[in-house]
Amino acid sequence: MVLEVTAKDHNNGKVLYQERRTYFEIGLDLDGYMRYGAWQIKEIIDLTLQPLETRHERFFITFPKEVSTVDLEVNVYYYISSKKGNLIYQEKRLLNYED
Amino acid sequence: MRFKFLVFSIFLFFLFVSFAFASTEEGKLEFPSGPIDDFETFVKVFDSKRCAECHEDIYDEWSKSYHSRSMVSSIKGIANFFTVGVPKEWEKELNKQEIIKCLDCHLPQIKFATERLAKEIADYMIKAKIGKGKEKEKAIEQLKRINLSCYGCHNIKIAGTAPGITGKIESGVIYTAGEGESDAHETEHTPILKRSFFCVQCHGVYIAPDGESTYCNTLSGSYVHSYIGQGGRKTCQECHMYRKNRGHRMPGGHDLEIVKEGIEFQAEIRAFRYGIGKWIPAVNVEAFLTNKAGHRIPDG
């Protein structure tokens, strides 16, 4: 699962900021190497969202002085497989810095 | 001579099949208690369609579940184990003892397959991944016909978690969470089917009889130690079966509706100007993700 914050200049679409927080398990073999095979994995590094947990992610973003309007998107993707991310939540906002 | 032998073999085959399916003198369904060597017989004997005559609604639900696709949906992972894990990394022969490390959950009736049939099924799995053309297509078609069937949960896996309590599982008896009776089969009320404890045997780290561990997923550890430990009290069945009448469809991580139910999202966004005197555009985003499921997200 991925939480992604993207800010684009509203006037030209240029990406001004993008950051991702990823929630997943990393499987390790006994020598500490990352593995995908279920038979190889003997330990995990747990970077998932724990049951009943609320994860609070904080972003402080600054933009170039000349930017007047920004399209901001906060997206949550759930990956059913490692290739296909499904957008499950989205919050969009137009930020206006014009005087 | 050869012709006579062929006719006799066909006669024996149909005789066996008729015993395997057919009802007993009292009209009850029968299931095997001994080994099966023939793929077609294996498919037919454990086919969930046999249950559909009386349990059509449940069969329809199950048909939409990943349990009904437990083999064909896992080709990559299982075939990798059969082609890389066992022969190359462990340097072992791919025999039933190794095959069952995947299929004990993906195809519990493998217990009734002979060594030869287990290898034939493993071969379909391998060809479905690395085969070409018609050979690959045929292997996939064969894998679509075998799955975690009704009998898998309602008989074979009943003794999987607490054999000391459940005792010997009788072939042909259908173990159910309900208390009804049936003319078609012997029925035994088994409350274990309502408990998370039952699901844990496959939806967690699998420990094979020889001690080998397989990390297919880690749901159950998370459920027991994190969810229950923090005060969660729902069972697997409450969310994945009883809620919204999901029944035997048992949706999970492949179903975005239940995924969204398990995750709550909130974002607070505040644009402002940062700096004193030389103000620049800025924004503060506070995002909150809450895991409302009874296990870690994601898992597996």
Chai-1 contact restraints between the chains, C-beta under 6 A:
chainA,res_idxA,chainB,res_idxB,connection_type,confidence,min_distance_angstrom,max_distance_angstrom,comment,restraint_id
A,M1,B,P298,contact,1.0,0.0,6.0,A-B,restraint_1
A,L3,B,A287,contact,1.0,0.0,6.0,A-B,restraint_2
A,V5,B,V285,contact,1.0,0.0,6.0,A-B,restraint_3
A,G37,B,N80,contact,1.0,0.0,6.0,A-B,restraint_4
A,G37,B,G85,contact,1.0,0.0,6.0,A-B,restraint_5
A,A38,B,T214,contact,1.0,0.0,6.0,A-B,restraint_6
A,A38,B,Y215,contact,1.0,0.0,6.0,A-B,restraint_7
A,A38,B,C216,contact,1.0,0.0,6.0,A-B,restraint_8
A,W39,B,F81,contact,1.0,0.0,6.0,A-B,restraint_9
A,W39,B,G85,contact,1.0,0.0,6.0,A-B,restraint_10
A,W39,B,T214,contact,1.0,0.0,6.0,A-B,restraint_11
A,I41,B,Y215,contact,1.0,0.0,6.0,A-B,restraint_12
A,T48,B,R296,contact,1.0,0.0,6.0,A-B,restraint_13
A,L49,B,N291,contact,1.0,0.0,6.0,A-B,restraint_14
A,L49,B,I297,contact,1.0,0.0,6.0,A-B,restraint_15
A,Q50,B,S226,contact,1.0,0.0,6.0,A-B,restraint_16
A,Q50,B,R296,contact,1.0,0.0,6.0,A-B,restraint_17
A,P51,B,S226,contact,1.0,0.0,6.0,A-B,restraint_18
A,P51,B,Y227,contact,1.0,0.0,6.0,A-B,restraint_19
A,P51,B,N291,contact,1.0,0.0,6.0,A-B,restraint_20
A,P51,B,G294,contact,1.0,0.0,6.0,A-B,restraint_21
A,P51,B,H295,contact,1.0,0.0,6.0,A-B,restraint_22
A,L52,B,Q230,contact,1.0,0.0,6.0,A-B,restraint_23
A,L52,B,G232,contact,1.0,0.0,6.0,A-B,restraint_24
A,E53,B,N291,contact,1.0,0.0,6.0,A-B,restraint_25
A,T54,B,F288,contact,1.0,0.0,6.0,A-B,restraint_26
A,T54,B,T290,contact,1.0,0.0,6.0,A-B,restraint_27
A,R55,B,L289,contact,1.0,0.0,6.0,A-B,restraint_28
A,H56,B,F288,contact,1.0,0.0,6.0,A-B,restraint_29
A,E57,B,A287,contact,1.0,0.0,6.0,A-B,restraint_30
A,R58,B,E286,contact,1.0,0.0,6.0,A-B,restraint_31
A,F59,B,V285,contact,1.0,0.0,6.0,A-B,restraint_32
A,F60,B,N284,contact,1.0,0.0,6.0,A-B,restraint_33
A,I61,B,V283,contact,1.0,0.0,6.0,A-B,restraint_34
A,T62,B,Y274,contact,1.0,0.0,6.0,A-B,restraint_35
A,T62,B,I280,contact,1.0,0.0,6.0,A-B,restraint_36
A,T62,B,A282,contact,1.0,0.0,6.0,A-B,restraint_37
A,F63,B,P281,contact,1.0,0.0,6.0,A-B,restraint_38
A,K65,B,I280,contact,1.0,0.0,6.0,A-B,restraint_39
A,V67,B,P281,contact,1.0,0.0,6.0,A-B,restraint_40
A,V74,B,A267,contact,1.0,0.0,6.0,A-B,restraint_41
A,V74,B,A287,contact,1.0,0.0,6.0,A-B,restraint_42
A,V76,B,F265,contact,1.0,0.0,6.0,A-B,restraint_43
A,Y78,B,V259,contact,1.0,0.0,6.0,A-B,restraint_44
A,I80,B,H254,contact,1.0,0.0,6.0,A-B,restraint_45
A,N86,B,L256,contact,1.0,0.0,6.0,A-B,restraint_46
A,I88,B,K260,contact,1.0,0.0,6.0,A-B,restraint_47
A,Y89,B,F265,contact,1.0,0.0,6.0,A-B,restraint_48
A,E91,B,A267,contact,1.0,0.0,6.0,A-B,restraint_49
A,R93,B,I269,contact,1.0,0.0,6.0,A-B,restraint_50
A,L95,B,A271,contact,1.0,0.0,6.0,A-B,restraint_51
A,L95,B,V283,contact,1.0,0.0,6.0,A-B,restraint_52
A,Y97,B,P281,contact,1.0,0.0,6.0,A-B,restraint_53
